[in-house]
């Protein structure tokens, strides 16, 4: 799942959310859906779920095909309150969810080796919050954390299994679909 805004710094603003479901063996899309609505909650750091969840839940409710695991572009437990948008989504829906973020929100880590598959742990006060995972040789790592009903080990394995590029394919294709919508080539 991914979400984008017409004017990120305005409230209210038009927003779109997308879901792309892939076949795990082929990494080819089997279903996709985009929903559009107005978002009025402002962006406040660490409160992303309050801004984006209503549209993600609307997308979830409208989806005729649901994946076994939802990758959410954001944090899971790697959050100051241990409940980022991926955790919030999982708890709200009861679904298995994984947070996969492009940037660190909270905690500290050592940079993983430059090789694909390398990872280090994201920590705070001795607690493991997530993993910093290299999904492609030399690419910037992604920040993987448990959302809901999955182990960190399984989350990391699935992120690596579904990553052809830096971002896992379900999230990358959901993002690409939204870019097509914003350019007006869909709808």
N, C-alpha and C positions, 0 to 999 in steps of 0.2 A: 504494500500500500504506500502511496505517496500523496502529497497534497501541495498545491501551489495557489498563489494569490495573484489577482490582477494588480493590486497596489499594496505591497507588503506593509508599507508604512501608513496606510489609511484605514480608518474604521468608520463605518462599515466598509467592506470591500467584497467584491465577487471572488469566489474561490472554487476550485475544482479538486476532487479527490478521485484517485484511480486505484483499481485493484487489477492485478494481472496474476492469473493462476497458471503455473507451469507444471508440465509432466516432469517429475524428478529424474527420470532416466534420460530423457532427451533434452531437457531444459527448453522445450518449445512451449509457447503459450497454448493453453487449451480453452481459456476464457478471459475476457477482460470487460471492465465496466468503468464508466466515468460518471460521476454525479457533480452537479453544480448547485451552489447556493450562496447566500450572503453570510459572511462571517463578521461579527461585530465585536467580539471580545478582543482587546488589544494584545499585542505581543508583550509578554512580561517574562523575562528569563526565569526558568524553572517552573513555569506555569503553562507550558505549551499545550498540555492536554485540554485545558479549559478553552483554548482558542480552536484547536483542531478536532477534538473528539466528537462534537455533534455531527460534523460532516463525515468523519470516518464511520460513525455508527449508522448514519443514513446509508452510506455505501454498503456497509456490512448487511444491513437489513434488506436492501434491494438486490444483493448478489444472488443469482440463481445457482452458482457454483462457488463453493467455499473451499479453500485449501486446508490441508491438515495442519499446517503451521503458517502463521502470519508473520512476515517480516515487516516491521514498522520502522520507518525512517526517523529514528530518535532513540532515546534512552529507555532502558528497562529499569533495573535496580541500580544502575550506575547514575544515581541521581541523589542530590542532598537529602531528600525525604524517602529514598529507596523506592519511589513509585513514579517513574517517568511515564511518558505516553504509551510505551509498549506494555508496561505493567498495567497501567490504567485500562487500556484496551482489552487485555486478556482477562482481567478481573471483571470488567463490565460485561463481556460476551461469554466468558467461560472457555474461550478458545486458547490454544497453545500459541504463545507469541514470543518473538525475539526482537530486542532492540538492536538495530544496526545503524550507528551514527557515523558521520564523516569527521566529526570533531569531538574532542573530549569536553564533557561538561563538568566533571567532578572527579577528584582522585588524582593519584600520581602513578607513573609507570616508567619502566625502562623501555627504550626503543627496541622493538624486536629486530632480529637479523633481517637482512635485505631479501632473503629468499622466501618465495611463496610457501605458505604453511607455517611460517615462524609466528610465534606469538609470545607475549608476556602478559602478566596479569595487571589489571587496573586495580589499585588498592586505595583504601583510606583507613587510617588508624589500625592497620593490621587485618582489616576485613577485605576479602576479595570481592570487588564489585562487578568485574567483567574481565574481558580479554581484549588486548590490543593485537589485532590480527593482520598479518601481511597476506593479502589475497592474490597478489601478483608480484613477481620479482621487481624490486626497486620502487614499487608504487607506495604511496602513503598508506599507512594502515587504516583499518576501520575499527570502530569501538563497538564490541559485541557485548550485550548483557542480557541476562535472563529477563524475559517479560513476565510470562506466566506459564506454569505447568511444564517446564523443560529444564534440564540441567545445563549448566554452562558448557560442559564437555560436549553435549549433543548440539547445543546452539553453535559452537565453534565449528564442529564437524559439518553441520548443514550449511553454514556460511561458506566454508571452503568448497564443499561439494557443488554449490550453486554459483560459484564465482568464476566467470570467464575473464572478467575485467576487475577493476577495483571494487565495485559495488556488486553485491549478489544480483543475479539475473532478475529475480522477481521485482526487486526494488528498482533496478536500472530500467527495466522495460516499463514499469509503472511511471517512472519519471519521464521517459521518452514519450509515452502516450500523452502525458500532460503537456509536454512541449508542443506536440502536434495540435492539441486542443487550443492552446494559447495562440499559436500561429494562425488559427482559423482553418486548418486543413481537415479538422473533424468538427462536427456539429454544424 
